[in-house]
Amino acid sequence: MQLTSSFVLLAFVAGSYATPATPAARAADPVASPVVPELDAKLNAIWADLQAGNSVDGVATLVSRSVTCQTSGASPSTGDAQAAAEFIQGLNQDCCNFNNVGSHCTTMHNSGSAAVGICGDPKSGFLSDTCGPCSDAGNGLLDIADSCSSGGKSGGLCDFAQAISPGITLILFHS
């Protein structure tokens, strides 16, 4: 999925300036934006690149996530799966797989009948390259819990596209 250039620029520009913070500020006369030539030049360059269909580093990136459902009668409850995913999502740290033997998976959290984990080997050989933001891991695990819900149960896996190394997978399974 790609954002259109108009949407990205609008989101970039409107994100900070569209809504005044207080009712009093909304009632006041409009204040002109400060003129900062360096920022104007950067925005103009970004806009030109977006209009030309070029990729612009640092503006916005959407990464496709592949979800594979493996829900069965033995899967954890969807409620427990969502709780486990939300716990991971709320961690303010990186989620990593430091198990490079056997299953090559690390269980990150259990919540009731649900367990969530991260699997895979780093292509670089450095275990730290299996890491990615837990907030993104939690989003992926919620994708599994919600997309794979059947009969009040959820289970499956998805790629952890935000991990440093490709090929890292998030799993949702019965604890």
N, C-alpha and C positions, 0 to 999 in steps of 0.2 A: 504494500500500500504506500502510495506516495502522496505527500501533501502538495497542494498547488502552491505556486509561488505567492499568490495573493494571500492565501490563508496563513502561510508561514510569516510573511511580513506583517500582516495584520495582528497575528498572535504575538509577535515579537514587539511590535510597537504598542499595541493596545494593552498588553499585559501589565505594564507599569503605569500607564497614563490615562486609561479610559475612565476610571471611576474615582472621583475624589474620595478621600478617606472619611470625611465627616459631613453631616448635613450642612453645617456652617460653610464648609468649603464649597459645597454644591451651590449655595446661595450667593457666594461672592462672585465678583466679576471674573471672567476668565483671565488667566495669567499666561502670557506668552511663554512658550518653551524656551529655555536658554539656548543660545546659538553656540554650538561647539563644533568648529570646522572639522576637527579630526573625526568626530562621531558622524557628522553629516557625510563625510567622504566615505567612511566605512559602510554606512547604510546605503549610500548610492551604489557602491561597488557590489554589495550583497544583492541589492535589487536588480542591478544589471545582470549579474550571474544567474539569478533565479529566472528572470525574464528570458534569458538565453537558454534555459533548460540545463544549466550546469549545476553540478553538485557544489554545495557550499558547506565547508567544514564548520562545525560548531553552531550551526543555526538550528537544525532539527534533524533528528534521525529516528525513524521508525523501523523496528526490527520485527520481521515476521516470526511468529512462534508456531511451531508445529505441535499439536496436541494429539496424542494417541490414547484413546479410551480403552481401559481393560477392566471395566466394571463387571462384577459378578455378585452372586449372593454372599460371597465371603469378603467382599470389599467393606471398608469402613463406612460408617454413616456419613452422609453429606455434611451434616452439622459438625461432626468431629473433624472432617476434612477441612471445612472452612475455618474452624477454630485453629487448627494447626497451621494452615496457610497464613492466617491473619497474624499469628504469633511471629512467624518468620518475617512477614511483611513489616512488622513493627520494630524489628531489630535494627539498630543504627550501626551496622557493621557489614563486613563482607561475609558471604557464605561460601565455604570452600570444601572441597573433597581432599582430605589428606590421606586417604586409604588407597595406596597403590598396589595392594596385594589382594588375592582372593576375589571378592565381589567387585572391587574397585568402587565401592559405594560407602557413603557415610550417612547414617541416620542423624538428621539435624534436630528433630523434635517429635515427641509423641503427645497426642491429645486424645484421650478416650480411646476409641477404637482405631484412630488414624495415626499413621506415622508418615513423615515426609523426609526425603533424602535427596542427596546429590551424588551422581555417578559419572565416571569417565576418567580418562587419562589425559593429561595435558600433552599436546602435540610437541611442546617445547622441551618436555622432560622436567620442567619445574612445577612442583605441586601447587605453588602459589598461583599459577596460571589457570587453575580450575576455579578461581574465585570470581565473584561478581557481587554486586550490591544485593543484600538480603531483601531490600524493598522490591527489587525486580524478581528475585526468586519467589517471594511471596505472591507477586502478581501472577507468575506462571503457575504456581500451585493452586491459586484461586481459579485460574482458567481451567485447570484439570477438574477441580471440585465442582465447578458450575457446569462446564461443558459436558462432563462425563456422568452427571447425575442421572441415575435411573433407579426407580423404586426406592428412593431415599438413601441410596448408596452411591459412592464415587470411588473411582480408582483409575490410574493411568500414569502417563508420563508425558513430558514435553521437553523440548530442547531449551537450554539455558543460554539463549543467544547473547546475553550481556556478559557472560563469563569471558575472561581474557582469551582462553583457548577455545577453539571450536570443538564441537562434539561432546560437550558437557550436558548432562541430562538431569532433570528434576523428576522425582518419582513420588507418587502418593499411593500408599499401600496400607494394609491392615497391620496394626502393631502386634 
